[in-house]
Amino acid sequence: FRATVKLNKWNNGVRLEKGMSVEFVSNYAAPLSTNGGKEVIAAFERVYGVDIHKAGAMSSACIEVVRIK
């Protein structure tokens, strides 16, 4: 999967820029909403060192997740 930030967001001391993108592996069809989005959160933490959950960005309004073939 590839998760991409759809809009600039600054919340709780966490800054997300439109276009920030991470790739990750998931066994779930909807990784953003399944299992608390832990895989998506971990991927952004690993690549950018930011907590998207703390930023309040754990929704499809802020993050676009697409399956990579």
PDB file of N, H, CA, C and O in Angstrom:
ATOM      1  N   PHE A   1       0.839  -1.186   0.000  1.00  0.00           N
ATOM      2  CA  PHE A   1       0.000   0.000   0.000  1.00  0.00           C
ATOM      3  C   PHE A   1       0.878   1.242   0.000  1.00  0.00           C
ATOM      4  O   PHE A   1       2.034   1.209   0.424  1.00  0.00           O
ATOM      5  N   ARG A   2       0.309   2.326  -0.481  1.00  0.00           N
ATOM      6  H   ARG A   2      -0.629   2.353  -0.826  1.00  0.00           H
ATOM      7  CA  ARG A   2       0.958   3.627  -0.390  1.00  0.00           C
ATOM      8  C   ARG A   2      -0.027   4.583   0.272  1.00  0.00           C
ATOM      9  O   ARG A   2      -1.173   4.701  -0.161  1.00  0.00           O
ATOM     10  N   ALA A   3       0.422   5.260   1.317  1.00  0.00           N
ATOM     11  H   ALA A   3       1.353   5.164   1.668  1.00  0.00           H
ATOM     12  CA  ALA A   3      -0.397   6.254   2.014  1.00  0.00           C
ATOM     13  C   ALA A   3       0.207   7.628   1.751  1.00  0.00           C
ATOM     14  O   ALA A   3       1.412   7.831   1.904  1.00  0.00           O
ATOM     15  N   THR A   4      -0.654   8.575   1.348  1.00  0.00           N
ATOM     16  H   THR A   4      -1.633   8.411   1.223  1.00  0.00           H
ATOM     17  CA  THR A   4      -0.206   9.917   1.000  1.00  0.00           C
ATOM     18  C   THR A   4      -1.047  10.958   1.719  1.00  0.00           C
ATOM     19  O   THR A   4      -2.271  10.846   1.772  1.00  0.00           O
ATOM     20  N   VAL A   5      -0.390  11.968   2.270  1.00  0.00           N
ATOM     21  H   VAL A   5       0.605  12.059   2.226  1.00  0.00           H
ATOM     22  CA  VAL A   5      -1.080  13.068   2.942  1.00  0.00           C
ATOM     23  C   VAL A   5      -1.734  13.937   1.866  1.00  0.00           C
ATOM     24  O   VAL A   5      -1.085  14.336   0.899  1.00  0.00           O
ATOM     25  N   LYS A   6      -3.028  14.225   2.046  1.00  0.00           N
ATOM     26  H   LYS A   6      -3.555  13.901   2.831  1.00  0.00           H
ATOM     27  CA  LYS A   6      -3.799  14.961   1.044  1.00  0.00           C
ATOM     28  C   LYS A   6      -3.815  16.466   1.265  1.00  0.00           C
ATOM     29  O   LYS A   6      -4.136  17.212   0.340  1.00  0.00           O
ATOM     30  N   LEU A   7      -3.476  16.936   2.471  1.00  0.00           N
ATOM     31  H   LEU A   7      -3.215  16.330   3.223  1.00  0.00           H
ATOM     32  CA  LEU A   7      -3.517  18.372   2.756  1.00  0.00           C
ATOM     33  C   LEU A   7      -2.506  18.733   3.817  1.00  0.00           C
ATOM     34  O   LEU A   7      -2.098  17.882   4.608  1.00  0.00           O
ATOM     35  N   ASN A   8      -2.094  19.994   3.841  1.00  0.00           N
ATOM     36  H   ASN A   8      -2.425  20.685   3.198  1.00  0.00           H
ATOM     37  CA  ASN A   8      -1.189  20.470   4.889  1.00  0.00           C
ATOM     38  C   ASN A   8      -1.942  20.496   6.206  1.00  0.00           C
ATOM     39  O   ASN A   8      -3.094  20.926   6.264  1.00  0.00           O
ATOM     40  N   LYS A   9      -1.287  20.033   7.262  1.00  0.00           N
ATOM     41  H   LYS A   9      -0.351  19.684   7.215  1.00  0.00           H
ATOM     42  CA  LYS A   9      -1.943  19.987   8.571  1.00  0.00           C
ATOM     43  C   LYS A   9      -0.905  20.253   9.650  1.00  0.00           C
ATOM     44  O   LYS A   9       0.191  19.694   9.621  1.00  0.00           O
ATOM     45  N   TRP A  10      -1.256  21.107  10.597  1.00  0.00           N
ATOM     46  H   TRP A  10      -2.147  21.561  10.621  1.00  0.00           H
ATOM     47  CA  TRP A  10      -0.402  21.428  11.747  1.00  0.00           C
ATOM     48  C   TRP A  10      -1.280  21.307  12.978  1.00  0.00           C
ATOM     49  O   TRP A  10      -2.154  22.144  13.202  1.00  0.00           O
ATOM     50  N   ASN A  11      -1.054  20.265  13.788  1.00  0.00           N
ATOM     51  H   ASN A  11      -0.343  19.585  13.607  1.00  0.00           H
ATOM     52  CA  ASN A  11      -1.909  20.003  14.938  1.00  0.00           C
ATOM     53  C   ASN A  11      -1.101  19.310  16.029  1.00  0.00           C
ATOM     54  O   ASN A  11      -0.328  18.397  15.738  1.00  0.00           O
ATOM     55  N   ASN A  12      -1.270  19.729  17.274  1.00  0.00           N
ATOM     56  H   ASN A  12      -1.897  20.471  17.510  1.00  0.00           H
ATOM     57  CA  ASN A  12      -0.588  19.126  18.423  1.00  0.00           C
ATOM     58  C   ASN A  12       0.928  19.048  18.244  1.00  0.00           C
ATOM     59  O   ASN A  12       1.564  18.094  18.691  1.00  0.00           O
ATOM     60  N   GLY A  13       1.497  20.049  17.593  1.00  0.00           N
ATOM     61  H   GLY A  13       0.981  20.825  17.230  1.00  0.00           H
ATOM     62  CA  GLY A  13       2.947  20.092  17.407  1.00  0.00           C
ATOM     63  C   GLY A  13       3.457  19.188  16.303  1.00  0.00           C
ATOM     64  O   GLY A  13       4.668  19.025  16.150  1.00  0.00           O
ATOM     65  N   VAL A  14       2.558  18.595  15.530  1.00  0.00           N
ATOM     66  H   VAL A  14       1.574  18.727  15.654  1.00  0.00           H
ATOM     67  CA  VAL A  14       2.952  17.710  14.435  1.00  0.00           C
ATOM     68  C   VAL A  14       2.579  18.382  13.117  1.00  0.00           C
ATOM     69  O   VAL A  14       1.436  18.794  12.918  1.00  0.00           O
ATOM     70  N   ARG A  15       3.553  18.487  12.224  1.00  0.00           N
ATOM     71  H   ARG A  15       4.482  18.153  12.385  1.00  0.00           H
ATOM     72  CA  ARG A  15       3.307  19.121  10.932  1.00  0.00           C
ATOM     73  C   ARG A  15       3.319  18.067   9.831  1.00  0.00           C
ATOM     74  O   ARG A  15       4.272  17.299   9.703  1.00  0.00           O
ATOM     75  N   LEU A  16       2.262  18.039   9.048  1.00  0.00           N
ATOM     76  H   LEU A  16       1.488  18.664   9.151  1.00  0.00           H
ATOM     77  CA  LEU A  16       2.167  17.155   7.890  1.00  0.00           C
ATOM     78  C   LEU A  16       2.060  18.016   6.641  1.00  0.00           C
ATOM     79  O   LEU A  16       1.289  18.976   6.604  1.00  0.00           O
ATOM     80  N   GLU A  17       2.825  17.676   5.635  1.00  0.00           N
ATOM     81  H   GLU A  17       3.451  16.897   5.665  1.00  0.00           H
ATOM     82  CA  GLU A  17       2.821  18.414   4.379  1.00  0.00           C
ATOM     83  C   GLU A  17       2.118  17.589   3.307  1.00  0.00           C
ATOM     84  O   GLU A  17       2.297  16.373   3.231  1.00  0.00           O
ATOM     85  N   LYS A  18       1.329  18.248   2.494  1.00  0.00           N
ATOM     86  H   LYS A  18       1.184  19.235   2.556  1.00  0.00           H
ATOM     87  CA  LYS A  18       0.670  17.592   1.374  1.00  0.00           C
ATOM     88  C   LYS A  18       1.727  16.899   0.518  1.00  0.00           C
ATOM     89  O   LYS A  18       2.756  17.488   0.184  1.00  0.00           O
ATOM     90  N   GLY A  19       1.459  15.644   0.168  1.00  0.00           N
ATOM     91  H   GLY A  19       0.623  15.166   0.439  1.00  0.00           H
ATOM     92  CA  GLY A  19       2.380  14.893  -0.675  1.00  0.00           C
ATOM     93  C   GLY A  19       3.310  13.955   0.080  1.00  0.00           C
ATOM     94  O   GLY A  19       3.945  13.099  -0.535  1.00  0.00           O
ATOM     95  N   MET A  20       3.406  14.096   1.407  1.00  0.00           N
ATOM     96  H   MET A  20       2.891  14.792   1.907  1.00  0.00           H
ATOM     97  CA  MET A  20       4.220  13.151   2.173  1.00  0.00           C
ATOM     98  C   MET A  20       3.649  11.758   1.920  1.00  0.00           C
ATOM     99  O   MET A  20       2.438  11.557   2.018  1.00  0.00           O
ATOM    100  N   SER A  21       4.510  10.801   1.597  1.00  0.00           N
ATOM    101  H   SER A  21       5.493  10.965   1.517  1.00  0.00           H
ATOM    102  CA  SER A  21       4.040   9.496   1.187  1.00  0.00           C
ATOM    103  C   SER A  21       4.909   8.403   1.779  1.00  0.00           C
ATOM    104  O   SER A  21       6.123   8.559   1.907  1.00  0.00           O
ATOM    105  N   VAL A  22       4.273   7.294   2.141  1.00  0.00           N
ATOM    106  H   VAL A  22       3.287   7.168   2.037  1.00  0.00           H
ATOM    107  CA  VAL A  22       4.988   6.124   2.656  1.00  0.00           C
ATOM    108  C   VAL A  22       4.426   4.875   1.997  1.00  0.00           C
ATOM    109  O   VAL A  22       3.269   4.842   1.579  1.00  0.00           O
ATOM    110  N   GLU A  23       5.256   3.859   1.911  1.00  0.00           N
ATOM    111  H   GLU A  23       6.197   3.886   2.251  1.00  0.00           H
ATOM    112  CA  GLU A  23       4.811   2.556   1.418  1.00  0.00           C
ATOM    113  C   GLU A  23       4.959   1.550   2.542  1.00  0.00           C
ATOM    114  O   GLU A  23       5.917   1.599   3.314  1.00  0.00           O
ATOM    115  N   PHE A  24       3.993   0.629   2.629  1.00  0.00           N
ATOM    116  H   PHE A  24       3.214   0.589   2.002  1.00  0.00           H
ATOM    117  CA  PHE A  24       3.997  -0.355   3.705  1.00  0.00           C
ATOM    118  C   PHE A  24       3.236  -1.594   3.262  1.00  0.00           C
ATOM    119  O   PHE A  24       2.512  -1.571   2.266  1.00  0.00           O
ATOM    120  N   VAL A  25       3.404  -2.662   4.003  1.00  0.00           N
ATOM    121  H   VAL A  25       3.992  -2.681   4.812  1.00  0.00           H
ATOM    122  CA  VAL A  25       2.731  -3.926   3.737  1.00  0.00           C
ATOM    123  C   VAL A  25       1.637  -4.110   4.776  1.00  0.00           C
ATOM    124  O   VAL A  25       1.836  -3.824   5.957  1.00  0.00           O
ATOM    125  N   SER A  26       0.469  -4.595   4.327  1.00  0.00           N
ATOM    126  H   SER A  26       0.308  -4.827   3.368  1.00  0.00           H
ATOM    127  CA  SER A  26      -0.636  -4.843   5.247  1.00  0.00           C
ATOM    128  C   SER A  26      -1.424  -6.063   4.786  1.00  0.00           C
ATOM    129  O   SER A  26      -1.559  -6.313   3.589  1.00  0.00           O
ATOM    130  N   ASN A  27      -1.937  -6.809   5.741  1.00  0.00           N
ATOM    131  H   ASN A  27      -1.827  -6.605   6.714  1.00  0.00           H
ATOM    132  CA  ASN A  27      -2.804  -7.946   5.445  1.00  0.00           C
ATOM    133  C   ASN A  27      -4.258  -7.525   5.379  1.00  0.00           C
ATOM    134  O   ASN A  27      -5.121  -8.349   5.074  1.00  0.00           O
ATOM    135  N   TYR A  28      -4.550  -6.270   5.656  1.00  0.00           N
ATOM    136  H   TYR A  28      -3.849  -5.601   5.905  1.00  0.00           H
ATOM    137  CA  TYR A  28      -5.921  -5.780   5.708  1.00  0.00           C
ATOM    138  C   TYR A  28      -6.281  -5.032   4.427  1.00  0.00           C
ATOM    139  O   TYR A  28      -5.429  -4.404   3.799  1.00  0.00           O
ATOM    140  N   ALA A  29      -7.550  -5.108   4.054  1.00  0.00           N
ATOM    141  H   ALA A  29      -8.243  -5.618   4.564  1.00  0.00           H
ATOM    142  CA  ALA A  29      -8.020  -4.416   2.851  1.00  0.00           C
ATOM    143  C   ALA A  29      -8.129  -2.909   3.082  1.00  0.00           C
ATOM    144  O   ALA A  29      -7.976  -2.122   2.147  1.00  0.00           O
ATOM    145  N   ALA A  30      -8.394  -2.508   4.331  1.00  0.00           N
ATOM    146  H   ALA A  30      -8.519  -3.148   5.090  1.00  0.00           H
ATOM    147  CA  ALA A  30      -8.526  -1.083   4.678  1.00  0.00           C
ATOM    148  C   ALA A  30      -7.594  -0.770   5.845  1.00  0.00           C
ATOM    149  O   ALA A  30      -8.052  -0.649   6.981  1.00  0.00           O
ATOM    150  N   PRO A  31      -6.301  -0.638   5.587  1.00  0.00           N
ATOM    151  CA  PRO A  31      -5.330  -0.488   6.678  1.00  0.00           C
ATOM    152  C   PRO A  31      -5.464   0.796   7.496  1.00  0.00           C
ATOM    153  O   PRO A  31      -4.984   0.845   8.628  1.00  0.00           O
ATOM    154  N   LEU A  32      -6.093   1.821   6.962  1.00  0.00           N
ATOM    155  H   LEU A  32      -6.482   1.781   6.042  1.00  0.00           H
ATOM    156  CA  LEU A  32      -6.235   3.077   7.704  1.00  0.00           C
ATOM    157  C   LEU A  32      -7.241   2.931   8.841  1.00  0.00           C
ATOM    158  O   LEU A  32      -7.083   3.539   9.900  1.00  0.00           O
ATOM    159  N   SER A  33      -8.274   2.125   8.619  1.00  0.00           N
ATOM    160  H   SER A  33      -8.403   1.632   7.759  1.00  0.00           H
ATOM    161  CA  SER A  33      -9.331   1.989   9.627  1.00  0.00           C
ATOM    162  C   SER A  33      -9.288   0.664  10.377  1.00  0.00           C
ATOM    163  O   SER A  33      -9.972   0.522  11.391  1.00  0.00           O
ATOM    164  N   THR A  34      -8.514  -0.301   9.918  1.00  0.00           N
ATOM    165  H   THR A  34      -7.959  -0.185   9.095  1.00  0.00           H
ATOM    166  CA  THR A  34      -8.432  -1.603  10.560  1.00  0.00           C
ATOM    167  C   THR A  34      -7.275  -1.637  11.551  1.00  0.00           C
ATOM    168  O   THR A  34      -6.194  -1.115  11.277  1.00  0.00           O
ATOM    169  N   ASN A  35      -7.509  -2.250  12.693  1.00  0.00           N
ATOM    170  H   ASN A  35      -8.387  -2.674  12.916  1.00  0.00           H
ATOM    171  CA  ASN A  35      -6.474  -2.424  13.722  1.00  0.00           C
ATOM    172  C   ASN A  35      -5.916  -1.078  14.187  1.00  0.00           C
ATOM    173  O   ASN A  35      -4.738  -0.975  14.531  1.00  0.00           O
ATOM    174  N   GLY A  36      -6.759  -0.058  14.195  1.00  0.00           N
ATOM    175  H   GLY A  36      -7.715  -0.142  13.915  1.00  0.00           H
ATOM    176  CA  GLY A  36      -6.342   1.257  14.653  1.00  0.00           C
ATOM    177  C   GLY A  36      -5.373   1.966  13.723  1.00  0.00           C
ATOM    178  O   GLY A  36      -4.789   2.984  14.095  1.00  0.00           O
ATOM    179  N   GLY A  37      -5.194   1.439  12.519  1.00  0.00           N
ATOM    180  H   GLY A  37      -5.668   0.612  12.217  1.00  0.00           H
ATOM    181  CA  GLY A  37      -4.276   2.060  11.558  1.00  0.00           C
ATOM    182  C   GLY A  37      -2.819   1.945  11.962  1.00  0.00           C
ATOM    183  O   GLY A  37      -1.987   2.734  11.514  1.00  0.00           O
ATOM    184  N   LYS A  38      -2.499   0.966  12.807  1.00  0.00           N
ATOM    185  H   LYS A  38      -3.175   0.325  13.171  1.00  0.00           H
ATOM    186  CA  LYS A  38      -1.142   0.850  13.353  1.00  0.00           C
ATOM    187  C   LYS A  38      -0.057   0.762  12.283  1.00  0.00           C
ATOM    188  O   LYS A  38       1.032   1.308  12.459  1.00  0.00           O
ATOM    189  N   GLU A  39      -0.346   0.080  11.177  1.00  0.00           N
ATOM    190  H   GLU A  39      -1.231  -0.363  11.033  1.00  0.00           H
ATOM    191  CA  GLU A  39       0.663  -0.057  10.125  1.00  0.00           C
ATOM    192  C   GLU A  39       0.946   1.279   9.448  1.00  0.00           C
ATOM    193  O   GLU A  39       2.094   1.579   9.121  1.00  0.00           O
ATOM    194  N   VAL A  40      -0.094   2.081   9.238  1.00  0.00           N
ATOM    195  H   VAL A  40      -1.027   1.837   9.504  1.00  0.00           H
ATOM    196  CA  VAL A  40       0.063   3.398   8.620  1.00  0.00           C
ATOM    197  C   VAL A  40       0.818   4.326   9.569  1.00  0.00           C
ATOM    198  O   VAL A  40       1.741   5.029   9.158  1.00  0.00           O
ATOM    199  N   ILE A  41       0.421   4.322  10.829  1.00  0.00           N
ATOM    200  H   ILE A  41      -0.329   3.751  11.163  1.00  0.00           H
ATOM    201  CA  ILE A  41       1.083   5.135  11.848  1.00  0.00           C
ATOM    202  C   ILE A  41       2.570   4.777  11.927  1.00  0.00           C
ATOM    203  O   ILE A  41       3.428   5.660  11.955  1.00  0.00           O
ATOM    204  N   ALA A  42       2.866   3.475  11.963  1.00  0.00           N
ATOM    205  H   ALA A  42       2.170   2.758  11.940  1.00  0.00           H
ATOM    206  CA  ALA A  42       4.254   3.007  12.061  1.00  0.00           C
ATOM    207  C   ALA A  42       5.065   3.414  10.833  1.00  0.00           C
ATOM    208  O   ALA A  42       6.240   3.760  10.957  1.00  0.00           O
ATOM    209  N   ALA A  43       4.455   3.377   9.658  1.00  0.00           N
ATOM    210  H   ALA A  43       3.500   3.097   9.557  1.00  0.00           H
ATOM    211  CA  ALA A  43       5.173   3.742   8.433  1.00  0.00           C
ATOM    212  C   ALA A  43       5.559   5.220   8.434  1.00  0.00           C
ATOM    213  O   ALA A  43       6.686   5.558   8.073  1.00  0.00           O
ATOM    214  N   PHE A  44       4.642   6.106   8.835  1.00  0.00           N
ATOM    215  H   PHE A  44       3.727   5.831   9.129  1.00  0.00           H
ATOM    216  CA  PHE A  44       4.968   7.535   8.894  1.00  0.00           C
ATOM    217  C   PHE A  44       6.003   7.812   9.987  1.00  0.00           C
ATOM    218  O   PHE A  44       6.860   8.680   9.824  1.00  0.00           O
ATOM    219  N   GLU A  45       5.926   7.084  11.084  1.00  0.00           N
ATOM    220  H   GLU A  45       5.230   6.379  11.215  1.00  0.00           H
ATOM    221  CA  GLU A  45       6.919   7.237  12.155  1.00  0.00           C
ATOM    222  C   GLU A  45       8.294   6.812  11.657  1.00  0.00           C
ATOM    223  O   GLU A  45       9.292   7.479  11.929  1.00  0.00           O
ATOM    224  N   ARG A  46       8.344   5.713  10.936  1.00  0.00           N
ATOM    225  H   ARG A  46       7.534   5.171  10.716  1.00  0.00           H
ATOM    226  CA  ARG A  46       9.613   5.173  10.434  1.00  0.00           C
ATOM    227  C   ARG A  46      10.255   6.105   9.398  1.00  0.00           C
ATOM    228  O   ARG A  46      11.460   6.350   9.451  1.00  0.00           O
ATOM    229  N   VAL A  47       9.463   6.619   8.466  1.00  0.00           N
ATOM    230  H   VAL A  47       8.484   6.420   8.423  1.00  0.00           H
ATOM    231  CA  VAL A  47      10.012   7.411   7.366  1.00  0.00           C
ATOM    232  C   VAL A  47      10.237   8.872   7.753  1.00  0.00           C
ATOM    233  O   VAL A  47      11.292   9.434   7.459  1.00  0.00           O
ATOM    234  N   TYR A  48       9.247   9.494   8.416  1.00  0.00           N
ATOM    235  H   TYR A  48       8.390   9.038   8.655  1.00  0.00           H
ATOM    236  CA  TYR A  48       9.315  10.930   8.695  1.00  0.00           C
ATOM    237  C   TYR A  48       9.489  11.276  10.174  1.00  0.00           C
ATOM    238  O   TYR A  48       9.790  12.422  10.508  1.00  0.00           O
ATOM    239  N   GLY A  49       9.304  10.305  11.053  1.00  0.00           N
ATOM    240  H   GLY A  49       9.059   9.374  10.781  1.00  0.00           H
ATOM    241  CA  GLY A  49       9.420  10.582  12.480  1.00  0.00           C
ATOM    242  C   GLY A  49       8.256  11.391  13.024  1.00  0.00           C
ATOM    243  O   GLY A  49       8.411  12.108  14.013  1.00  0.00           O
ATOM    244  N   VAL A  50       7.078  11.285  12.388  1.00  0.00           N
ATOM    245  H   VAL A  50       6.952  10.702  11.585  1.00  0.00           H
ATOM    246  CA  VAL A  50       5.890  12.017  12.845  1.00  0.00           C
ATOM    247  C   VAL A  50       4.784  11.034  13.242  1.00  0.00           C
ATOM    248  O   VAL A  50       4.687   9.935  12.695  1.00  0.00           O
ATOM    249  N   ASP A  51       3.968  11.442  14.188  1.00  0.00           N
ATOM    250  H   ASP A  51       4.046  12.334  14.633  1.00  0.00           H
ATOM    251  CA  ASP A  51       2.851  10.631  14.658  1.00  0.00           C
ATOM    252  C   ASP A  51       1.562  11.182  14.052  1.00  0.00           C
ATOM    253  O   ASP A  51       1.033  12.186  14.529  1.00  0.00           O
ATOM    254  N   ILE A  52       1.054  10.532  13.003  1.00  0.00           N
ATOM    255  H   ILE A  52       1.484   9.717  12.615  1.00  0.00           H
ATOM    256  CA  ILE A  52      -0.146  11.039  12.338  1.00  0.00           C
ATOM    257  C   ILE A  52      -1.385  10.873  13.199  1.00  0.00           C
ATOM    258  O   ILE A  52      -2.378  11.572  12.996  1.00  0.00           O
ATOM    259  N   HIS A  53      -1.340   9.962  14.153  1.00  0.00           N
ATOM    260  H   HIS A  53      -0.533   9.394  14.318  1.00  0.00           H
ATOM    261  CA  HIS A  53      -2.472   9.815  15.078  1.00  0.00           C
ATOM    262  C   HIS A  53      -2.545  11.034  15.998  1.00  0.00           C
ATOM    263  O   HIS A  53      -3.623  11.589  16.213  1.00  0.00           O
ATOM    264  N   LYS A  54      -1.410  11.445  16.534  1.00  0.00           N
ATOM    265  H   LYS A  54      -0.535  10.994  16.359  1.00  0.00           H
ATOM    266  CA  LYS A  54      -1.340  12.634  17.392  1.00  0.00           C
ATOM    267  C   LYS A  54      -1.767  13.881  16.630  1.00  0.00           C
ATOM    268  O   LYS A  54      -2.351  14.798  17.208  1.00  0.00           O
ATOM    269  N   ALA A  55      -1.473  13.916  15.328  1.00  0.00           N
ATOM    270  H   ALA A  55      -0.998  13.171  14.859  1.00  0.00           H
ATOM    271  CA  ALA A  55      -1.839  15.060  14.492  1.00  0.00           C
ATOM    272  C   ALA A  55      -3.320  15.068  14.131  1.00  0.00           C
ATOM    273  O   ALA A  55      -3.810  16.031  13.540  1.00  0.00           O
ATOM    274  N   GLY A  56      -4.037  14.001  14.483  1.00  0.00           N
ATOM    275  H   GLY A  56      -3.640  13.219  14.963  1.00  0.00           H
ATOM    276  CA  GLY A  56      -5.455  13.933  14.165  1.00  0.00           C
ATOM    277  C   GLY A  56      -5.714  13.706  12.688  1.00  0.00           C
ATOM    278  O   GLY A  56      -6.716  14.175  12.147  1.00  0.00           O
ATOM    279  N   ALA A  57      -4.814  12.990  12.038  1.00  0.00           N
ATOM    280  H   ALA A  57      -4.001  12.609  12.477  1.00  0.00           H
ATOM    281  CA  ALA A  57      -4.922  12.794  10.593  1.00  0.00           C
ATOM    282  C   ALA A  57      -5.313  11.366  10.213  1.00  0.00           C
ATOM    283  O   ALA A  57      -5.081  10.945   9.079  1.00  0.00           O
ATOM    284  N   MET A  58      -5.896  10.625  11.138  1.00  0.00           N
ATOM    285  H   MET A  58      -6.084  10.966  12.058  1.00  0.00           H
ATOM    286  CA  MET A  58      -6.244   9.235  10.861  1.00  0.00           C
ATOM    287  C   MET A  58      -7.617   9.111  10.208  1.00  0.00           C
ATOM    288  O   MET A  58      -8.505   8.440  10.734  1.00  0.00           O
ATOM    289  N   SER A  59      -7.782   9.755   9.076  1.00  0.00           N
ATOM    290  H   SER A  59      -7.061  10.300   8.649  1.00  0.00           H
ATOM    291  CA  SER A  59      -9.038   9.642   8.338  1.00  0.00           C
ATOM    292  C   SER A  59      -8.765   9.740   6.845  1.00  0.00           C
ATOM    293  O   SER A  59      -7.715  10.221   6.418  1.00  0.00           O
ATOM    294  N   SER A  60      -9.716   9.283   6.074  1.00  0.00           N
ATOM    295  H   SER A  60     -10.568   8.892   6.421  1.00  0.00           H
ATOM    296  CA  SER A  60      -9.551   9.343   4.618  1.00  0.00           C
ATOM    297  C   SER A  60      -9.628  10.773   4.103  1.00  0.00           C
ATOM    298  O   SER A  60      -9.279  11.026   2.951  1.00  0.00           O
ATOM    299  N   ALA A  61     -10.077  11.714   4.930  1.00  0.00           N
ATOM    300  H   ALA A  61     -10.361  11.508   5.866  1.00  0.00           H
ATOM    301  CA  ALA A  61     -10.073  13.121   4.538  1.00  0.00           C
ATOM    302  C   ALA A  61      -8.652  13.675   4.504  1.00  0.00           C
ATOM    303  O   ALA A  61      -8.366  14.610   3.755  1.00  0.00           O
ATOM    304  N   CYS A  62      -7.759  13.100   5.311  1.00  0.00           N
ATOM    305  H   CYS A  62      -7.991  12.341   5.919  1.00  0.00           H
ATOM    306  CA  CYS A  62      -6.375  13.573   5.401  1.00  0.00           C
ATOM    307  C   CYS A  62      -5.370  12.662   4.705  1.00  0.00           C
ATOM    308  O   CYS A  62      -4.372  13.136   4.161  1.00  0.00           O
ATOM    309  N   ILE A  63      -5.630  11.358   4.721  1.00  0.00           N
ATOM    310  H   ILE A  63      -6.441  10.973   5.163  1.00  0.00           H
ATOM    311  CA  ILE A  63      -4.693  10.375   4.193  1.00  0.00           C
ATOM    312  C   ILE A  63      -5.375   9.541   3.113  1.00  0.00           C
ATOM    313  O   ILE A  63      -6.458   8.995   3.324  1.00  0.00           O
ATOM    314  N   GLU A  64      -4.732   9.452   1.964  1.00  0.00           N
ATOM    315  H   GLU A  64      -3.852   9.896   1.793  1.00  0.00           H
ATOM    316  CA  GLU A  64      -5.235   8.593   0.890  1.00  0.00           C
ATOM    317  C   GLU A  64      -4.400   7.323   0.873  1.00  0.00           C
ATOM    318  O   GLU A  64      -3.172   7.385   0.815  1.00  0.00           O
ATOM    319  N   VAL A  65      -5.060   6.170   0.925  1.00  0.00           N
ATOM    320  H   VAL A  65      -6.058   6.120   0.973  1.00  0.00           H
ATOM    321  CA  VAL A  65      -4.364   4.894   0.896  1.00  0.00           C
ATOM    322  C   VAL A  65      -4.766   4.146  -0.372  1.00  0.00           C
ATOM    323  O   VAL A  65      -5.951   3.932  -0.627  1.00  0.00           O
ATOM    324  N   VAL A  66      -3.779   3.757  -1.155  1.00  0.00           N
ATOM    325  H   VAL A  66      -2.816   3.931  -0.948  1.00  0.00           H
ATOM    326  CA  VAL A  66      -4.035   3.007  -2.382  1.00  0.00           C
ATOM    327  C   VAL A  66      -3.195   1.738  -2.390  1.00  0.00           C
ATOM    328  O   VAL A  66      -2.084   1.699  -1.860  1.00  0.00           O
ATOM    329  N   ARG A  67      -3.752   0.713  -2.999  1.00  0.00           N
ATOM    330  H   ARG A  67      -4.654   0.744  -3.429  1.00  0.00           H
ATOM    331  CA  ARG A  67      -3.036  -0.562  -3.124  1.00  0.00           C
ATOM    332  C   ARG A  67      -2.079  -0.462  -4.298  1.00  0.00           C
ATOM    333  O   ARG A  67      -2.461  -0.014  -5.379  1.00  0.00           O
ATOM    334  N   ILE A  68      -0.841  -0.878  -4.089  1.00  0.00           N
ATOM    335  H   ILE A  68      -0.531  -1.241  -3.210  1.00  0.00           H
ATOM    336  CA  ILE A  68       0.180  -0.883  -5.130  1.00  0.00           C
ATOM    337  C   ILE A  68       0.247  -2.296  -5.697  1.00  0.00           C
ATOM    338  O   ILE A  68       0.299  -3.269  -4.945  1.00  0.00           O
ATOM    339  N   LYS A  69       0.246  -2.406  -6.998  1.00  0.00           N
ATOM    340  H   LYS A  69       0.204  -1.615  -7.609  1.00  0.00           H
ATOM    341  CA  LYS A  69       0.341  -3.738  -7.616  1.00  0.00           C
ATOM    342  C   LYS A  69       1.749  -4.058  -7.982  1.00  0.00           C
ATOM    343  O   LYS A  69       2.020  -5.136  -8.512  1.00  0.00           O
TER     344      LYS A  69
END
